[in-house]
């Protein structure tokens, strides 16, 4: 009886909030780094961000969970800021491969990088 | 006796609340016929007096939209890109034409957010953290408004001044507290999650969501 009541309660809660219990992606610290970039820039220089994001990507692979939209592009932009154009290009291409929706933007970025 | 009848009464109240919400039907017609695959979130306009609000908000926007099944353009990369191209503020970014967005970024839809109220309000005995914003999802190809939403969470320092839905959402949304010093960060996450995943008037599940094909809303 308890179990039934609980499951009805849970169903009601789900109806209210569209339960999204299981994450599609492994998020790691991507959004926290974006927060720090703007609010505590001293804690999120490109070097620190590159180290954290590459760690997160490794963890995502280790756990067999997909890397979220934007992470590889963000990492590519950090490499670009560091002057590592090869690394930047590789990351933007990975973003495009994982998410073909990003193709127009990524192609534009690659074109502009090549012109420099 | 009271406990035996107390619990069903609570459940009935909850179910009634759920069905009362369901009664206000949202028109998802335009949304369905222009279902976006990718969403560009611009840094929000700011009607609050808190200067950090737009970028704190921006740092909490990718996750709910991506978990709802959409490709989300990299928010900070786009922001830097626009700043490099002579658009230093959100106001200027919001004025970029849809044809330009289509040409340069190729997003299917843009989420335009306006922050209405933001920050900690101090009372005599407690403080409340407020995040209040409205959002519009616009189809880039046609300019059609696909969806609008609002979010408003006021979280007391005791955590109990939030109303029943707020408390339920709090309990359901499992978050990592990354910054104890800035409660708006966490409240912004909660508020945006609650708006995006609202079962009655939230975003439809996008093409990358496992329930994309079974989402019956607006059909």
Interface residues (C-beta under 8 A of the other chain):
Chain A: X5 X8 X9 X12 X13 X14 X15 X16 X17 X18 X19 X20 X23 X24 X25 X27 X29 X30 X31 X32 X34 X35 X37 X38 X39 X68 X69 X70 X71 X73 X74 X76 X77 X95 X99 X101 X102 X103 X104 X105 X108 X109
Chain B: X7 X11 X14 X15 X17 X18 X21 X22 X37 X38 X52 X55 X56 X58 X59 X60 X62 X63 X66 X67 X68 X69 X70 X71 X72 X73 X74 X75 X76 X77 X78 X80 X81 X104 X105 X106 X107 X108 X165 X168 X169 X172 X178 X179 X182 X185 X194 X197 X198 X199 X202 X208 X209 X210
